[in-house]
Amino acid sequence: MTIEVVELIGDVVARYHMEYEHAAASHQLTGAQAKVLNMLSLEPMPMRRIALKLRCEPSNVTGIVDRLETRGLVERRPDPADRRVKLAAPTEEGTLTAERLRESLDFAREPLAGLSAEERTALRDLLRRMLSE
């Protein structure tokens, strides 16, 4: 039973990554660029925090943000709490692109649509519990 659950989780993750890459490409973005843009559309943040969330080197994030900035999707601005720190934040076009990207992700919507609100809540709670241990 445990092996089947692990394999199913792996299948869900693989399908999510495949669809995310496809959705990102349809917006002329890499998967990493799309993930960063999505994160920033929820909350502007410093590069170090982006790197921690992506579990990668800050230098990789700098390159991703540079490319998003060149496209006019992201801008760097001083952190109001500490002007020595620069925040990466979406531009208006970046926010719109992140919204369109989320709308084009059918994978999460379609399978979850078959679950009741209670089942989605239970799934969310179980996933949170798995990640907190």
Phi and psi in degrees as GROMACS dihedral restraints (atoms count N, CA, C in turn):
[ dihedral_restraints ]
;  ai    aj    ak    al  type     phi  dphi    fc
    3     4     5     6     1   -61.5    20    10
    4     5     6     7     1   -41.4    20    10
    6     7     8     9     1   -61.8    20    10
    7     8     9    10     1   -42.1    20    10
    9    10    11    12     1   -63.6    20    10
   10    11    12    13     1   -41.7    20    10
   12    13    14    15     1   -62.9    20    10
   13    14    15    16     1   -44.8    20    10
   15    16    17    18     1   -61.6    20    10
   16    17    18    19     1   -43.7    20    10
   18    19    20    21     1   -64.6    20    10
   19    20    21    22     1   -39.6    20    10
   21    22    23    24     1   -65.1    20    10
   22    23    24    25     1   -41.9    20    10
   24    25    26    27     1   -61.1    20    10
   25    26    27    28     1   -43.3    20    10
   27    28    29    30     1   -59.6    20    10
   28    29    30    31     1   -41.3    20    10
   30    31    32    33     1   -64.4    20    10
   31    32    33    34     1   -41.8    20    10
   33    34    35    36     1   -63.2    20    10
   34    35    36    37     1   -45.6    20    10
   36    37    38    39     1   -62.4    20    10
   37    38    39    40     1   -45.1    20    10
   39    40    41    42     1   -62.6    20    10
   40    41    42    43     1   -43.2    20    10
   42    43    44    45     1   -65.4    20    10
   43    44    45    46     1   -40.0    20    10
   45    46    47    48     1   -60.8    20    10
   46    47    48    49     1   -49.0    20    10
   48    49    50    51     1   -62.1    20    10
   49    50    51    52     1   -41.2    20    10
   51    52    53    54     1   -62.6    20    10
   52    53    54    55     1   -46.6    20    10
   54    55    56    57     1   -68.6    20    10
   55    56    57    58     1   -37.1    20    10
   57    58    59    60     1   -63.1    20    10
   58    59    60    61     1   -43.6    20    10
   60    61    62    63     1   -61.9    20    10
   61    62    63    64     1   -42.2    20    10
   63    64    65    66     1   -63.7    20    10
   64    65    66    67     1   -45.9    20    10
   66    67    68    69     1   -63.4    20    10
   67    68    69    70     1   -41.4    20    10
   69    70    71    72     1   -61.9    20    10
   70    71    72    73     1   -45.4    20    10
   72    73    74    75     1   -61.3    20    10
   73    74    75    76     1   -33.9    20    10
   75    76    77    78     1   -67.8    20    10
   76    77    78    79     1   -14.6    20    10
   78    79    80    81     1  -110.1    20    10
   79    80    81    82     1    17.4    20    10
   81    82    83    84     1    56.6    20    10
   82    83    84    85     1    40.8    20    10
   84    85    86    87     1  -124.1    20    10
   85    86    87    88     1   154.1    20    10
   87    88    89    90     1   -80.9    20    10
   88    89    90    91     1   166.3    20    10
   90    91    92    93     1   -59.7    20    10
   91    92    93    94     1   -41.6    20    10
   93    94    95    96     1   -65.0    20    10
   94    95    96    97     1   -41.9    20    10
   96    97    98    99     1   -62.3    20    10
   97    98    99   100     1   -42.8    20    10
   99   100   101   102     1   -63.3    20    10
  100   101   102   103     1   -42.0    20    10
  102   103   104   105     1   -63.4    20    10
  103   104   105   106     1   -43.2    20    10
  105   106   107   108     1   -64.9    20    10
  106   107   108   109     1   -45.8    20    10
  108   109   110   111     1   -60.1    20    10
  109   110   111   112     1   -41.9    20    10
  111   112   113   114     1   -62.7    20    10
  112   113   114   115     1   -45.6    20    10
  114   115   116   117     1   -59.4    20    10
  115   116   117   118     1   -45.2    20    10
  117   118   119   120     1   -69.1    20    10
  118   119   120   121     1   -28.4    20    10
  120   121   122   123     1   -68.7    20    10
  121   122   123   124     1   -21.3    20    10
  123   124   125   126     1   -87.0    20    10
  124   125   126   127     1   -32.2    20    10
  126   127   128   129     1  -169.4    20    10
  127   128   129   130     1   120.7    20    10
  129   130   131   132     1   -59.2    20    10
  130   131   132   133     1   145.0    20    10
  132   133   134   135     1  -154.0    20    10
  133   134   135   136     1   158.1    20    10
  135   136   137   138     1   -71.4    20    10
  136   137   138   139     1   157.7    20    10
  138   139   140   141     1   -56.7    20    10
  139   140   141   142     1   -40.6    20    10
  141   142   143   144     1   -59.4    20    10
  142   143   144   145     1   -40.7    20    10
  144   145   146   147     1   -68.6    20    10
  145   146   147   148     1   -38.0    20    10
  147   148   149   150     1   -60.2    20    10
  148   149   150   151     1   -45.2    20    10
  150   151   152   153     1   -61.0    20    10
  151   152   153   154     1   -41.6    20    10
  153   154   155   156     1   -62.6    20    10
  154   155   156   157     1   -43.5    20    10
  156   157   158   159     1   -65.6    20    10
  157   158   159   160     1   -37.1    20    10
  159   160   161   162     1   -85.9    20    10
  160   161   162   163     1    -9.3    20    10
  162   163   164   165     1    57.4    20    10
  163   164   165   166     1    53.0    20    10
  165   166   167   168     1  -142.3    20    10
  166   167   168   169     1   176.1    20    10
  168   169   170   171     1   -73.2    20    10
  169   170   171   172     1   142.2    20    10
  171   172   173   174     1   -56.1    20    10
  172   173   174   175     1   -31.7    20    10
  174   175   176   177     1   -64.0    20    10
  175   176   177   178     1   -33.2    20    10
  177   178   179   180     1   -65.4    20    10
  178   179   180   181     1   -40.8    20    10
  180   181   182   183     1   -65.7    20    10
  181   182   183   184     1   -38.9    20    10
  183   184   185   186     1   -57.4    20    10
  184   185   186   187     1   -44.0    20    10
  186   187   188   189     1   -64.3    20    10
  187   188   189   190     1   -41.8    20    10
  189   190   191   192     1   -63.6    20    10
  190   191   192   193     1   -47.1    20    10
  192   193   194   195     1   -65.4    20    10
  193   194   195   196     1   -38.5    20    10
  195   196   197   198     1   -57.2    20    10
  196   197   198   199     1   -45.7    20    10
  198   199   200   201     1   -67.8    20    10
  199   200   201   202     1   -38.8    20    10
  201   202   203   204     1   -66.6    20    10
  202   203   204   205     1   -36.4    20    10
  204   205   206   207     1   -67.5    20    10
  205   206   207   208     1   -41.0    20    10
  207   208   209   210     1   -59.3    20    10
  208   209   210   211     1   -34.5    20    10
  210   211   212   213     1   -82.4    20    10
  211   212   213   214     1    -3.1    20    10
  213   214   215   216     1    79.0    20    10
  214   215   216   217     1    20.7    20    10
  216   217   218   219     1   -97.7    20    10
  217   218   219   220     1   -21.8    20    10
  219   220   221   222     1  -138.0    20    10
  220   221   222   223     1   150.7    20    10
  222   223   224   225     1  -135.3    20    10
  223   224   225   226     1   155.5    20    10
  225   226   227   228     1   -99.6    20    10
  226   227   228   229     1   136.5    20    10
  228   229   230   231     1  -143.4    20    10
  229   230   231   232     1   155.7    20    10
  231   232   233   234     1   -65.2    20    10
  232   233   234   235     1   144.3    20    10
  234   235   236   237     1   -74.9    20    10
  235   236   237   238     1   122.9    20    10
  237   238   239   240     1   -59.2    20    10
  238   239   240   241     1   -27.4    20    10
  240   241   242   243     1   -80.2    20    10
  241   242   243   244     1   -25.3    20    10
  243   244   245   246     1  -154.7    20    10
  244   245   246   247     1    98.6    20    10
  246   247   248   249     1   -64.6    20    10
  247   248   249   250     1   -11.0    20    10
  249   250   251   252     1   -76.0    20    10
  250   251   252   253     1   -19.7    20    10
  252   253   254   255     1   -97.2    20    10
  253   254   255   256     1   136.2    20    10
  255   256   257   258     1   -99.7    20    10
  256   257   258   259     1   134.3    20    10
  258   259   260   261     1  -101.0    20    10
  259   260   261   262     1   141.8    20    10
  261   262   263   264     1   -90.7    20    10
  262   263   264   265     1   130.8    20    10
  264   265   266   267     1  -140.2    20    10
  265   266   267   268     1   146.6    20    10
  267   268   269   270     1   -72.8    20    10
  268   269   270   271     1   146.1    20    10
  270   271   272   273     1   -79.8    20    10
  271   272   273   274     1   177.5    20    10
  273   274   275   276     1   -59.8    20    10
  274   275   276   277     1   -42.5    20    10
  276   277   278   279     1   -65.4    20    10
  277   278   279   280     1   -36.0    20    10
  279   280   281   282     1   -64.2    20    10
  280   281   282   283     1   -40.8    20    10
  282   283   284   285     1   -64.1    20    10
  283   284   285   286     1   -43.5    20    10
  285   286   287   288     1   -63.8    20    10
  286   287   288   289     1   -41.4    20    10
  288   289   290   291     1   -64.4    20    10
  289   290   291   292     1   -41.2    20    10
  291   292   293   294     1   -62.7    20    10
  292   293   294   295     1   -40.0    20    10
  294   295   296   297     1   -64.2    20    10
  295   296   297   298     1   -44.6    20    10
  297   298   299   300     1   -64.1    20    10
  298   299   300   301     1   -37.9    20    10
  300   301   302   303     1   -61.8    20    10
  301   302   303   304     1   -48.1    20    10
  303   304   305   306     1   -61.2    20    10
  304   305   306   307     1   -39.4    20    10
  306   307   308   309     1   -65.1    20    10
  307   308   309   310     1   -27.3    20    10
  309   310   311   312     1   -86.9    20    10
  310   311   312   313     1    -2.5    20    10
  312   313   314   315     1   -85.8    20    10
  313   314   315   316     1    90.0    20    10
  315   316   317   318     1   -75.6    20    10
  316   317   318   319     1   -27.6    20    10
  318   319   320   321     1   -54.1    20    10
  319   320   321   322     1   -48.1    20    10
  321   322   323   324     1   -69.2    20    10
  322   323   324   325     1   -38.5    20    10
  324   325   326   327     1   -68.6    20    10
  325   326   327   328     1   -48.8    20    10
  327   328   329   330     1   -62.0    20    10
  328   329   330   331     1   -55.2    20    10
  330   331   332   333     1   -65.5    20    10
  331   332   333   334     1   -37.1    20    10
  333   334   335   336     1   -71.4    20    10
  334   335   336   337     1   -24.5    20    10
  336   337   338   339     1   -63.3    20    10
  337   338   339   340     1   -27.5    20    10
  339   340   341   342     1   -77.9    20    10
  340   341   342   343     1    -6.9    20    10
  342   343   344   345     1  -100.6    20    10
  343   344   345   346     1   145.6    20    10
  345   346   347   348     1   -72.0    20    10
  346   347   348   349     1   167.5    20    10
  348   349   350   351     1   -58.8    20    10
  349   350   351   352     1   -39.6    20    10
  351   352   353   354     1   -65.8    20    10
  352   353   354   355     1   -40.6    20    10
  354   355   356   357     1   -66.3    20    10
  355   356   357   358     1   -40.6    20    10
  357   358   359   360     1   -63.4    20    10
  358   359   360   361     1   -40.9    20    10
  360   361   362   363     1   -63.7    20    10
  361   362   363   364     1   -44.2    20    10
  363   364   365   366     1   -63.6    20    10
  364   365   366   367     1   -42.2    20    10
  366   367   368   369     1   -62.5    20    10
  367   368   369   370     1   -46.9    20    10
  369   370   371   372     1   -56.6    20    10
  370   371   372   373     1   -47.6    20    10
  372   373   374   375     1   -64.1    20    10
  373   374   375   376     1   -39.6    20    10
  375   376   377   378     1   -65.8    20    10
  376   377   378   379     1   -42.2    20    10
  378   379   380   381     1   -64.2    20    10
  379   380   381   382     1   -42.5    20    10
  381   382   383   384     1   -60.6    20    10
  382   383   384   385     1   -42.2    20    10
  384   385   386   387     1   -63.5    20    10
  385   386   387   388     1   -41.4    20    10
  387   388   389   390     1   -62.1    20    10
  388   389   390   391     1   -39.2    20    10
  390   391   392   393     1   -78.7    20    10
  391   392   393   394     1   -20.8    20    10
  393   394   395   396     1   -85.9    20    10
  394   395   396   397     1   -13.2    20    10
